[in-house]
Amino acid sequence: MPTATDAWVVGHNGTILFSSDAGATWSRQNSGVTSTLRAVWFVDSKKGWAVGDNGVILFTKNGGATWKSQPSLVTDNLYAVQFVSSYNGWAVGDAFTLLRTTDGGESWQSVSGVLNIDLRGIAFKDKQHGYFVGAQGTILHTYNGALSVSTEVTGTQTNFRDASINSQDTWAVGAQGQLLLKTQDSGWQKQESPVATDLNSIRFLDDKRGWMIGAGGVLLGTKDGGTSWSSEAQGSYPDLHAIAAFSDKAAIIVGANGTIVRMEGVYE
């Protein structure tokens, strides 16, 4: 998750890379762990969290100069983390692992659930309202910061990988090109997808402009709020896993084999 010019990416063997020039150059930071790290989130240029396998949660308060472990109290792999402030955050992972913190990660509490399914993505609008997505068509909604969650009807058994909130609309993507949209006026509705390959991540820059990425180097863009999607560079890259935007003109995409793609001047 980048700031205006700073960006961090994570990966295998505890890898954390940092860029201070919007992804033009990268340097390694010492994570202090060997577990695979799967997601990272910064709330500003100093405070950030990284999560990964075996329940690992790392925190930095100095832009990654040093990282320290936080007690997750779980051993399941964690796949996503998001904070809406320096205090309020969530992490999700295998076997319905859903963690929340209200003190910046000094302590994490598990949110109990009856579903033994893997969770993969998080999308929060504010500290109260958000979504968690995962396997078997699961989308969970919370109105109270994940003190409790409710299961939403999606009409599919597709494994979802990620979600994104675009103004008042919420999007979810997953296996076999699955693309769902929920507006203020409707439940989850299946949208026409231009691909049948797995979609791994979706992000919007504003109400109109956004990207979806996925297996086989799929990279799709929209300029009309998701009404239509066009290929930006399909087949030019290996599997793409995650995307984060710096501003309305730049984004970083990461993928297999150490792939880092720097997008500039898109949809100006």
C-alpha positions as CSV (number, residue, x, y, z in Angstrom):
1,M,0.0,0.0,0.0
2,P,1.7,3.2,-1.1
3,T,1.7,6.8,0.1
4,A,2.3,9.8,-2.3
5,T,5.8,8.6,-3.3
6,D,6.6,5.8,-0.8
7,A,5.7,2.2,-1.5
8,W,6.2,-1.2,0.1
9,V,5.8,-4.7,-1.4
10,V,6.1,-8.1,0.4
11,G,6.7,-11.7,-0.6
12,H,8.4,-15.0,0.1
13,N,10.9,-15.6,2.9
14,G,9.9,-12.5,4.8
15,T,10.8,-10.2,1.9
16,I,9.9,-6.5,2.3
17,L,11.0,-4.0,-0.4
18,F,10.7,-0.2,-0.1
19,S,10.6,2.5,-2.8
20,S,10.8,6.3,-2.0
21,D,10.4,7.3,-5.6
22,A,7.0,5.8,-6.6
23,G,8.4,2.5,-7.6
24,A,11.3,3.6,-9.8
25,T,13.9,2.0,-7.5
26,W,13.6,-0.5,-4.6
27,S,15.7,-1.4,-1.5
28,R,15.3,-4.3,0.9
29,Q,14.1,-3.9,4.5
30,N,14.8,-6.3,7.3
31,S,11.5,-8.0,8.3
32,G,13.1,-10.3,10.9
33,V,11.0,-13.2,9.8
34,T,11.3,-16.0,7.1
35,S,7.6,-16.7,6.7
36,T,6.0,-15.7,3.4
37,L,4.4,-12.2,3.7
38,R,1.2,-11.8,1.7
39,A,-0.1,-8.3,2.3
40,V,1.0,-4.8,3.5
41,W,-0.8,-1.7,4.5
42,F,0.4,1.8,5.5
43,V,-1.8,4.6,7.0
44,D,0.9,7.2,6.4
45,S,4.6,7.3,5.5
46,K,5.6,5.9,8.9
47,K,3.0,3.5,10.3
48,G,2.4,0.2,8.5
49,W,1.5,-3.5,9.0
50,A,2.4,-6.6,7.1
51,V,0.8,-10.1,7.4
52,G,1.6,-13.5,6.2
53,D,1.9,-17.2,6.8
54,N,1.7,-18.8,10.3
55,G,-0.3,-15.9,11.7
56,V,2.6,-13.4,11.3
57,I,1.8,-9.8,11.8
58,L,4.5,-7.1,11.7
59,F,4.3,-3.5,12.6
60,T,6.6,-0.5,11.8
61,K,6.3,3.1,13.1
62,N,9.3,4.4,11.2
63,G,8.6,3.6,7.6
64,G,10.1,0.1,7.8
65,A,13.5,1.0,9.2
66,T,12.6,-1.5,11.8
67,W,9.7,-4.0,12.0
68,K,8.4,-5.8,15.1
69,S,6.1,-8.7,15.6
70,Q,2.6,-8.2,17.0
71,P,0.7,-11.1,18.7
72,S,-2.0,-12.4,16.4
73,L,-2.7,-15.5,18.6
74,V,-3.4,-17.5,15.5
75,T,-1.2,-19.9,13.3
76,D,-3.3,-19.8,10.2
77,N,-2.0,-18.0,7.1
78,L,-3.1,-14.4,6.8
79,Y,-3.8,-13.0,3.3
80,A,-5.0,-9.4,3.7
81,V,-4.8,-6.5,6.1
82,Q,-6.4,-3.1,6.1
83,F,-6.5,-0.1,8.5
84,V,-8.7,2.9,8.3
85,S,-6.8,4.8,11.0
86,S,-3.7,4.3,13.2
87,Y,-5.8,2.3,15.6
88,N,-8.6,0.5,13.7
89,G,-7.6,-2.4,11.5
90,W,-8.5,-6.0,10.3
91,A,-6.7,-9.0,9.0
92,V,-8.1,-12.2,7.4
93,G,-6.9,-15.6,6.4
94,D,-7.5,-19.4,6.3
95,A,-10.2,-21.3,8.2
96,F,-12.3,-18.2,8.8
97,T,-9.5,-16.3,10.5
98,L,-10.9,-12.8,11.0
99,L,-9.0,-10.5,13.3
100,R,-9.7,-6.9,14.5
101,T,-7.8,-4.4,16.5
102,T,-8.7,-1.0,17.9
103,D,-5.3,-0.2,19.4
104,G,-3.0,-0.3,16.4
105,G,-2.3,-4.0,16.7
106,E,-1.0,-4.0,20.3
107,S,-3.8,-6.6,20.7
108,W,-5.8,-8.5,18.1
109,Q,-9.2,-10.2,18.8
110,S,-10.7,-13.0,16.8
111,V,-14.2,-12.6,15.4
112,S,-16.1,-15.9,15.8
113,G,-17.9,-17.4,12.9
114,V,-19.8,-20.5,12.0
115,L,-18.2,-20.9,8.5
116,N,-15.0,-22.9,8.2
117,I,-14.0,-21.1,4.9
118,D,-10.9,-19.2,3.9
119,L,-11.1,-15.4,3.8
120,R,-9.0,-13.6,1.2
121,G,-10.0,-9.9,0.9
122,I,-11.0,-6.8,2.9
123,A,-12.8,-3.6,1.9
124,F,-13.8,-1.0,4.4
125,K,-15.5,2.4,3.8
126,D,-14.9,3.6,7.4
127,K,-14.2,2.1,10.8
128,Q,-17.7,0.7,11.0
129,H,-18.7,-0.4,7.5
130,G,-16.9,-3.0,5.5
131,Y,-16.8,-6.4,3.7
132,F,-14.7,-9.6,3.9
133,V,-14.6,-12.0,0.9
134,G,-13.5,-15.5,0.6
135,A,-14.1,-19.1,-0.6
136,Q,-17.4,-20.7,-1.7
137,G,-19.0,-17.4,-2.7
138,T,-18.7,-15.9,0.8
139,I,-19.1,-12.2,1.3
140,L,-19.5,-11.0,4.9
141,H,-20.7,-7.5,5.8
142,T,-20.3,-5.6,9.1
143,Y,-21.9,-2.4,10.3
144,N,-20.0,-2.3,13.6
145,G,-16.3,-2.6,12.8
146,A,-16.5,-6.5,12.8
147,L,-17.8,-6.9,16.3
148,S,-20.2,-9.1,14.3
149,V,-20.6,-10.0,10.7
150,S,-23.5,-11.2,8.5
151,T,-23.4,-13.4,5.4
152,E,-24.6,-11.8,2.2
153,V,-26.4,-13.6,-0.6
154,T,-24.1,-13.8,-3.7
155,G,-25.8,-16.6,-5.8
156,T,-22.4,-18.2,-6.5
157,Q,-19.9,-20.7,-5.1
158,T,-17.0,-18.9,-6.7
159,N,-13.9,-18.4,-4.5
160,F,-13.5,-14.6,-4.1
161,R,-10.1,-13.1,-3.9
162,D,-10.5,-9.3,-3.3
163,A,-13.0,-6.5,-2.9
164,S,-13.0,-2.7,-3.4
165,I,-15.3,0.1,-2.5
166,N,-15.8,2.7,-5.2
167,S,-17.7,5.6,-3.7
168,Q,-21.1,4.0,-2.8
169,D,-20.5,0.9,-4.9
170,T,-18.7,-2.3,-3.8
171,W,-17.0,-4.7,-6.2
172,A,-15.8,-8.3,-5.6
173,V,-13.6,-10.4,-7.9
174,G,-12.6,-14.1,-7.9
175,A,-12.0,-17.3,-9.7
176,Q,-12.9,-17.9,-13.4
177,G,-13.4,-14.2,-14.1
178,Q,-16.1,-13.7,-11.5
179,L,-17.1,-10.0,-11.1
180,L,-19.8,-8.9,-8.7
181,L,-21.2,-5.4,-8.0
182,K,-23.3,-4.2,-5.1
183,T,-24.9,-0.7,-5.3
184,Q,-26.8,1.3,-2.7
185,D,-30.0,0.2,-4.4
186,S,-29.4,-3.5,-5.0
187,G,-27.9,-6.7,-3.7
188,W,-24.9,-8.4,-5.3
189,Q,-25.3,-8.7,-9.1
190,K,-23.1,-10.6,-11.4
191,Q,-21.4,-8.4,-14.0
192,E,-20.2,-9.3,-17.5
193,S,-16.4,-10.1,-17.3
194,P,-14.2,-9.8,-20.3
195,V,-12.1,-12.8,-19.1
196,A,-12.7,-16.3,-17.8
197,T,-9.3,-16.5,-15.9
198,D,-9.0,-15.9,-12.2
199,L,-9.2,-12.3,-11.1
200,N,-7.0,-11.6,-8.0
201,S,-7.4,-7.9,-7.2
202,I,-9.5,-4.8,-8.0
203,R,-8.9,-1.2,-7.2
204,F,-10.5,2.1,-8.2
205,L,-8.8,5.5,-8.3
206,D,-12.0,7.4,-8.2
207,D,-15.7,6.9,-9.2
208,K,-14.8,6.2,-12.9
209,R,-11.2,4.8,-13.2
210,G,-10.0,1.5,-12.0
211,W,-8.1,-1.8,-12.7
212,M,-8.6,-5.5,-12.3
213,I,-5.7,-8.0,-12.4
214,G,-5.3,-11.7,-12.4
215,A,-3.8,-15.0,-13.7
216,G,-1.9,-15.1,-16.9
217,G,-1.0,-11.4,-16.6
218,V,-4.5,-10.2,-17.0
219,L,-4.6,-6.4,-16.6
220,L,-8.0,-4.7,-17.3
221,G,-8.9,-1.0,-17.0
222,T,-12.1,0.9,-16.8
223,K,-12.9,4.6,-17.4
224,D,-16.6,4.4,-16.8
225,G,-17.0,3.1,-13.3
226,G,-16.9,-0.5,-14.4
227,T,-19.5,-0.4,-17.1
228,S,-16.9,-1.6,-19.5
229,W,-13.4,-3.0,-19.1
230,S,-10.6,-3.1,-21.7
231,S,-7.3,-5.0,-21.7
232,E,-4.2,-3.0,-20.8
233,A,-1.5,-5.6,-21.1
234,Q,-2.9,-9.1,-21.1
235,G,-0.2,-11.8,-21.5
236,S,2.6,-9.3,-21.0
237,Y,3.3,-10.5,-17.5
238,P,3.1,-13.6,-15.3
239,D,0.3,-14.0,-12.8
240,L,-0.5,-10.7,-11.2
241,H,-1.5,-10.7,-7.5
242,A,-2.2,-7.3,-6.1
243,I,-2.6,-3.6,-7.0
244,A,-2.4,-0.3,-5.1
245,A,-2.8,3.2,-6.3
246,F,-0.5,6.1,-5.4
247,S,-2.8,8.8,-6.8
248,D,-5.1,9.4,-9.8
249,K,-2.1,8.9,-12.1
250,A,0.0,6.1,-10.7
251,A,-0.2,2.6,-9.3
252,I,2.0,-0.4,-8.4
253,I,1.1,-4.0,-9.4
254,V,2.9,-7.0,-8.0
255,G,2.9,-10.6,-9.3
256,A,4.7,-13.9,-9.6
257,N,8.5,-14.3,-10.0
258,G,9.2,-11.0,-8.3
259,T,7.2,-9.0,-10.9
260,I,6.6,-5.3,-10.0
261,V,4.8,-3.2,-12.5
262,R,4.8,0.6,-12.2
263,M,1.8,2.2,-13.9
264,E,2.0,5.9,-14.8
265,G,-0.2,8.4,-16.6
266,V,-3.1,6.0,-16.8
267,Y,-6.5,7.4,-17.8
268,E,-5.5,11.1,-17.4
